[in-house]
Structures are given as C-alpha cells and as structure tokens.
Amino acid sequence: MSITEFKDRVNSLLSKGIHEFSMSLGVLAQIENNSYEIYAVQSNTGAYVPGEKYALGESYSGEVFDKQKSIAEACIANSPTPLHHPLYRSLPLESYIGAPIVINGKPWGCVDFSSMAQREEPFSKQEIEMVETLASELSQLISEIE
C-alpha cells in the first residue's frame, strides 16, 4: 500500500467516526514517553495538524492508553474524574470517545473523537463497539506500513 493510500484510508476512518458520533474532531495519536503526537487528524475546526505534540498529562487519552480500554464521556464538565483531552486548554472539549491502538500486541496510541458540544445522551454500547472496531481497523493499517 502506498503512503497516499494509507493516509486516505486513515482519514476516511476518522471522517467516518466524526460523522457516526456527531463529533467535530477525530485524532489518531501515537503516545510515547507521556507525549501525545497527532499522527492524523480530521477536524471541522482545522485547528490541529499531524506532527503536533502535547504533554499527555491527566487525560482521557492517557487513561485509554494506560488502561488499554475504551472511554466514552458525554459531558466532560460533569465528569466525576477531572480528566481532559491533551488539547482541552486550547479547545475546551465537552464530549469524548476513544479506544486504544495496539500494534503487534504492543500499545501504540489511541484514536479519539471529541466535540466542544455536550451530548444529550451517553454513548451507547454500539457506539463504543464502533470506536473499538475503528481502532482495530487503524491498528491493522498501521501494522501494514510499520
């Protein structure tokens, strides 16, 4: 697979997630040494670009990565745990869904979708399964080029 085809497929999966979850931001991030690096991004805001790095800190993405499990939060402001997306300071996000990316059995990063709008309803079991399926598809794509 060419790098152009790879990027097109990754961007297509991120766009699908944005549409399916009614979010404004979809990010594929590689996480290493407490650093969150944007590997690919689809955004209605155009605010972020691949290659940007952020401190992981206390974030939903960090929890997804550390615990290797999906997280879905419909209203971050009302969350009992004060965890935020690494980009929260510059773009206050209010809803988040993310799943871990695993390459050859090793944690690699995460895929997450977020929005500045709160959701009226919590994420459904089907939506959580969908983000996990997207993560699996992205994991497979990445393993093919690495």
Residue pairs with C-beta under 8 A, 6 or more apart in sequence:
1 9
1 144
1 145
3 145
6 141
6 144
6 145
7 40
9 141
10 28
10 39
10 40
10 138
10 141
11 40
11 42
13 111
13 134
13 137
13 138
13 141
14 26
14 27
14 28
14 40
14 41
14 42
14 111
15 26
15 42
16 134
17 23
17 26
17 111
17 113
17 130
17 131
17 134
18 24
18 25
18 26
18 42
18 44
18 113
20 127
20 130
21 97
21 113
21 123
21 127
21 130
21 131
22 115
22 119
23 95
23 97
23 113
23 114
23 115
24 43
24 44
24 45
24 114
24 115
24 116
24 117
25 41
25 42
25 43
25 44
25 45
25 48
25 87
25 91
25 93
25 113
25 114
25 115
26 41
26 42
26 43
26 111
26 112
26 113
27 38
27 40
27 41
27 48
27 111
27 112
27 113
27 114
28 38
28 39
28 40
28 41
28 101
28 109
28 110
28 111
28 138
29 36
29 37
29 38
29 39
29 61
29 109
29 110
29 111
29 112
30 37
30 39
30 101
30 108
30 109
31 37
31 56
31 61
31 62
31 65
31 107
31 108
31 109
31 110
34 55
34 56
34 57
34 62
35 53
35 54
35 55
35 56
36 53
36 54
36 55
36 56
36 59
36 61
36 62
36 86
37 51
37 52
37 53
37 54
38 48
38 49
38 50
38 51
38 52
38 53
39 50
39 109
40 50
41 48
41 49
41 50
45 91
47 90
47 91
48 87
54 86
54 87
55 86
56 62
56 65
56 86
57 86
58 82
58 83
58 84
59 83
59 84
59 85
59 86
59 88
60 71
60 73
60 83
60 84
60 85
60 96
60 98
60 112
61 85
61 86
61 98
61 110
61 112
62 83
62 86
63 71
63 83
64 70
64 71
64 98
64 99
64 100
64 110
64 112
65 100
65 107
65 109
65 110
68 100
68 102
68 107
69 100
70 97
70 98
70 99
70 100
70 128
70 131
70 132
70 135
71 96
71 97
71 98
72 96
72 97
72 98
72 122
72 123
72 127
72 128
72 131
73 79
73 95
73 96
73 97
73 123
74 95
74 118
74 119
74 120
74 121
74 122
74 123
75 94
75 95
75 118
75 119
76 84
76 88
76 93
76 94
76 95
76 96
76 118
77 94
77 118
84 93
85 93
85 96
85 112
85 114
87 93
91 116
92 116
93 114
93 115
93 116
94 115
94 116
94 117
94 118
95 114
95 115
95 117
95 118
95 119
96 112
96 113
96 114
97 112
97 113
97 114
97 123
97 127
97 128
97 131
98 110
98 111
98 112
98 113
98 131
99 110
99 111
99 112
99 131
99 132
99 134
99 135
100 107
100 109
100 110
100 135
101 107
101 108
101 109
101 110
101 111
101 135
101 138
101 139
101 142
102 108
102 139
103 139
103 142
103 143
103 146
104 143
108 139
108 142
110 135
111 131
111 134
111 135
111 138
113 131
